[in-house]
Amino acid sequence: MNLRGIAVLALAFAADLAAADPAAPIGIVVMHGKADSPVGLVAPLVGALELQGYLVANLEMPWSVRRNYDTGVAQTDAEVAAAIGKLRARGAQRVFVAGHSIGGAYVFHYGTLCGCDGIISIAGGSVATTGYGKRLFADYVERARQLIAEGKGNQRSAFIENLGGQRGWTIYTTPVNYLDWFAFDGPMNIPQAIHAMNPALPVLIVSPTGDGQMPENQGERLFAQLPPNPLNRIVRPSGDHLSAPLVSIDAIARWTHEVAAAR
């Protein structure tokens, strides 16, 4: 989408946001999906939010093709925390963390750290946290554990990655990093993360109606597991997995202002 298209989308709901306090800007950390980048599918979302005055940190995540899982979850947490800190230093009074696809799974883990004012999962999911994923990655997870036992946990090696639930490509990362991202009992286990979240942290789940890459009713199942919070929301815009960041623009703008006003 070009800037003109982004502007039209942004202006469509600008009037409803006019009551927001311009002296208290909202910050948002945006994380792309697997094998994507900051200039990919999340770019229209980032552009629209910036046009509305949001302070945005558009990060390149470890699951980009270029980074090739170069860090584990703890280092990624530090990168996100640093981005939040920079947004607050720029004047953001409320900061949210939003992620698409695997980024939308990671936000639940980050929610256990309570370093932000709310999390947004856009078509979120990770096959590693499903029974199917446990079977898909079992041999490679076991290989990673064996390499760690042999003292090779920080030596890069070849492992399997997937896209859309299918075997996709070979990645080269350390066994320690691989376990972080792909072990069924690791930090990316979404139900486990949701159980550990602070109930005071509000959550927005964006679950497009035509998302064929996530299990059926994934969004509703995740929403049902959330700790009760009157600000929790789930929206079902028309769209698919790839268009999810674009079709989430309006819902994210409205919800973040709602939460910012309430908190």
N, C-alpha and C positions, 0 to 999 in steps of 0.2 A: 504494500500500500504506500502511495506517495504522501507527501506532507499535506497536500490539499485534502486527501481523503481522511487523514488523521484529524485535521482541523475541523472537518464537518462533523465527525463523530464526537469530538471534544465539545464543540459548540452546542451540540444537541442537548447536552445535559448541563451546560454551564449555568443557565439561569437557576437551576435547582440548587447549585452549590454556592450561589452568590452570598448566602448568609454566613459562609465560613469566615473565620477570623483571619484576615490577611497577615496579621502580625504573628500568627502562630502557624507557620507552614507545616504540612505533613510530609514526613520522609518515608520512602519506601525502598527496600532492597528487592531487586528483581533478579530472579535466577532462571535461566533458560533450561530447556529439556536436554535429554540425552542426545549426543552427537550434534547438538545445535551450538549456537553462539549468541553473544549479546546483540549482534546485528541480524539475527535470524527471526524466528517466529515471535519473539517477545518485543521486537523493535516497534511495532505499531502501538502496543500497550505503553511502552516507555515514552514514546513521542507524545501520545495523548495526555498522559499524566503530567509530563513536563509543561505542556501547553496550559494545563490547569493550575500551574504554580507549585506542583509537588517537587520536592527535592528527591531525586532518584539516583540510586547507585545500581548500575546495570553491570552485574558481575559475570566474568567468565569462570565457570565452575569446573571442578576436576573432571567431570564427565564429558567435557567437550572432547572432540577428536584430537585437537592439538595438545591438550593437557594430558590425556591418556591416563587418568587416575593417578596423577603425580603426587597426590597427598591423600591422607586418610581423613576420617571424619573429624577428629579433634582439630587438625590444622584447618580444615574447612570451617569449623565453628569459629576459629580465631579470625579467619578472613571475613566472615559475615559480621562478627562482632566489631571488627575494625571499621567496616563499612558503616555500621550503625553509629559508631562513635563519630565518624566524620560527618554524617548527616546531622547528628545532634550538635556538633560543633558549628555547622552551617546555620543552625537556628531551628531545626526541626523539633517541635514540641512533642509530637507523637511519631513513632517510627514503626512501620509494619514490614514483615518479611513475606514475600510472595515468590512462589516457584511454580514452574510448569512441568508437568510430567514427572520425571524423577525428582526434579526440583520441588514439585508439589508433594512428593513423599518425604523428602528431606526436611521440609518445613515442620513436620510433626516432630521429628527428632529435635530440631532447633527449639521448638516450643517447650521442650522439657528444661531448657536452660533459662527461659523467661527473660531473655535479654531485649525484648521488644514489647510493643503494645498490642500486638495481634498478629496472627499468621493467616496466610491466604494460600490455599491449595488449588491450583488450576489444573484440572484433569490429572490429578495427582495419583501416582501409583508406582510401585516397583515390583517387578516380577520376582525379585529375590525374596520378598516377604510372603509369597504364596506357596502352597504345597507344590504346585507345578515348578516354581522357581527353585524350591529346595531340591527337587529331582534333577532339574536342568543343570544346576551348578554343583551338584554333590561331588562329582569326581574332582573338580577343580578346587573346591573348598577343602576337600581332604588333602589334595596335593599341597595347597598353601599351608595347611597345618603341619604336614610332614616337613616341608622346607623350613618352617619356623623351628620345629623340633631339632632340625639338623644345624641350627644356627645361621640359616640363610634368610631370615625373615625380612631383611632390608636389601636383599639383592633382587634386582629386577628380573622377572621371568615372564613367560608367555601364559596368558589365561584367556578364557572365553568371555565374550561380552554378547549382549543381545539387543535387538531393537524390535519393539512391538511383540515381545514374547517369543521371538524366533532367534535361533543361533545366528549371529550376525558377523562379528569380526573378532580378530585376535587383538588383545591389548597387552601392553608390556608395562607391568607395574610390580611393586613388591608384594610378597605374600601377606605382609601385615596390612597393607592398604587394601588388598583384594578381600581379605576377611571382613574388614570394616564395611565395605560396600555390598558384599554378596553373601555373607554368611546368614543363614536363616535366623539365627539367634543374635545377630549383630545389631548395631545402632539403627540400621535401616528397616528394622521390623516395625511396621507402622502401628499395629495394634498394641504392641509393647510400649511404643513411644507415647501413644495416646493415653494409655493407662498411667503413665508417669507424669503427664502434663499437669500444670497448676490449673485448677478449675477457673481461676480468675482470668485466665488468658482467653480472649475471644477468638473464634475461628470462623473464617469464611471458606466454604467449599464451593468451587465452581465446577459443575459436572455437566458438560455439554450433552445434549440429547442424542447426538449421533456419534459419540465417542466409541468407536469400535476397537480401540487399542487397550481399553481398560475393561475388566470384567463387568458384566451387566449389573447395574445398580450399585456400582462401586461407591459412588458418592454418597448414596443414601446409607449404605452400610457403615461407611466411615463416620458419617454424621451421627448415626445412632450410637456410636461408641464414645462420642465426645463427652467429657465431663459437663454436667449441666451449666449453662451460662446463658442469660437472657439475650446476649448479643451474638450468640452463635447463629450463623445463617448458612443455608444451602440454596444455590440458584442453579437453574437448569436452562441455560440459554440454548438457542438453536445453533448448532455447529458441530464440528468433529474435533478429533484430538489435535490436529494441526492448527485449526483456526481458534482453538480455545483461548489463547491470550488476547486475540483481537475481540472476540465476542464477550470477553469478561470486563472490558473497559468500564462500561457503565456501572455494573454491579460493584466493582472494586472502588470506584470513586464514591458512590453513594454510601457503601458500608464503612469505608475508612472515615468519612466525615461523621457518620453516625456514631462510630466508636469514639472518635476524637471528642465529640461533643459530650458524650456520656461519661467519659473518663476525665 
